Amino acid sequence: MPRIKTILYASDESEESLSAFRVASALAKDCDARLVIIEVVPPAVTIYGPPSEAYLKQMRKSIEKLQIDDPEVCVERRVVEGIPAAEILRAAEETKCDLILMATHGRTGLKRIILGSVAEMVMRGARCPVLVIKTPDFPQQASETRSQSTDIPVKALKARGPRASSPEKVELDSSR
């Protein structure tokens, strides 16, 4: 079974993304893996020209707040400009990551048609496994399960192992 050495975590500062960060940090700790955190400034922000240095500084500060309890975990942070799926895939290649971990917003219907699904585009284009974390729809349940989000069956994930030949989609329902 291939060892997970590098995990690429894609952040978008949403509640869903924060839940996924907890899983990414727990997995990085359990696998003794490097964690690369990426925040992509999308084209909607850059429509009036490149983002200001103040905005980029704010984004850097935002991902600096994402801290892991274990000081032994090597963490790298990146803020990049571009189309989110394309930049996540580019970072995956550059970092030679073994796993991409990100949240899904679970959009459907018109919202999905208009906004698209970054997670789906990443899963289709990735050369490594992609772990997509879905959080509960109900805010009161989200706060209840947030403390349990790191209790995923990591041993089960390790036992199953990633498939080297094709990307796979694994959804963890943290509402259980």
N, C-alpha and C positions, 0 to 999 in steps of 0.2 A: 504494500500500500504506500503510495507517495505521501511524504510528510508535508504538512502545511508549514511553510517557512515564512511566507509573506501574505498578509491579508490586506486587500485594498478596501477601505471603507469609504463610501460616497456619502457625504453629508449634504443636506439641504436646509438645515436649521428648523425642520418641522418637528412636531411631536413624534410622528412616526419615525423620523430619522434618529431622534434621540433614543427611542427604544431599540432601534437597530444598533446604535453605538454601544449600548450596554452588552448586547450579544457579541458584537465584534471585539470589545475589550476582554470579555470573559473567554472567548475562543482564543484570542491572541495569548492570553495568560496561560490557558490550559494546554495550548499547543507549543508554547514557548516560541511564538512567531513574532515577526516584526509587523507592526501595524502602520499602514500608510493611510492617512486621512486626507481626502481631497474634497475641496469645495469648489464648484464650478460657477463662475459668474456668467449667467446665460445671456444670449443676444438681446433679450428684451431689456436688460439693464444697459446694454451698450448701444442701443438704437440711436441715441443722440451723441454718439462719439464714444471714445474709450472711457471706461469707468475712471472716476477721479482717484487720485492716490489716497484721499481720505476714505473713500468707499472701500478700496482694497485693504487699507489698514484696518478698517472696521471688520472686514471679513476675516483677516488674519487673527485679530483679537478674538473673534467668535470661535474659531476652531482651536485656539489656544486654551479656551475654557473647557474643551473636551479633554478631561484628565482621566488617566487610568490609575486605579488604586495601587497597582504593583509597579514600583520603580524599575524592576528588572525588564519590563517590556519596552522594547525599542520602538519609539513612535516618531514618525516623520509626518510633517504637515505641509500641504500644498494648496495654494489658491491659484486657480487658472481661469482664463477667459475662454469662452467658446460655447459650442453646443454640448450640453451635459453628457449625453450618451457617447459622443465622439471623444470627448476629453477623458471620460472615465476609461474608455477602451484604450486610448493612447497611454494613459498612466498605467494601466494594467500591463501593457507591453513593456513600457520603460522600466517598471519596477520588477518585472518578471514575477508577478504575484501568482500565488497558487490558488487563491480564492478571492472573489469579489463579493463583498457583503453590502447590501443596501436595503432601504425600506421601500415598500410600495404604498402608494396612497389609496389604491383600490378604486380609482376613478372608473366610472362606466358612462355609457351613453355619449351625449354631446360633449361633456367635459373631456372625455378620453379622446374623442375625435379631434377636438380643438387643441388640447394640450399634449396629447400623445402619452405614451408610456415609456419613460426613460428606462425603467427596469426591464421592460420587454425588449427594447432595442439593445440594451447591454447584454441580455441573455442570448439574443440572436447573434450578436457579433463577437462575444467573448470566446477566447481560446482556452479558458480555464473554467472551473465550476463557478456558478453564481448562486449565492444564498440570498434569497429575497425574504425579508421579514415583514409579515403583515401584523399590524397591531389591532386590538379590538376597536370596534366602531363606537362604543359607548364610553364617554369621558369618565364616568364613575368607575367603570371596570378597568379603564386604562390605568388609573391611579392605583387600583388594587393589584393589577398584574405587573406594574412597572417594577416592583421590588422582586418579582419572581422571574423577570426576563432573562436573568443570567443563569437560571436553573435549567437550561436546555440540556438534553441528553447528549453531552459532548462525547461521551464514550461511544454512544450509538453512531454519532457522526464519524468518529475516528474508525470504528469498526467497518462501517460501510465504505468509507474512503471515496475520494473523488475519482471519477472516470477520466483518464488522461486523454482519451480519444475524442470526447465530445462534451460541450457545455451541458450542464444539467440545471434544472430548476428545483430547488428545495424550498418549500414554504413552511415556516414554523408558525403555528397558530398559538400565540402567547396567551390566549384567553382560556386555555385548558388548565 
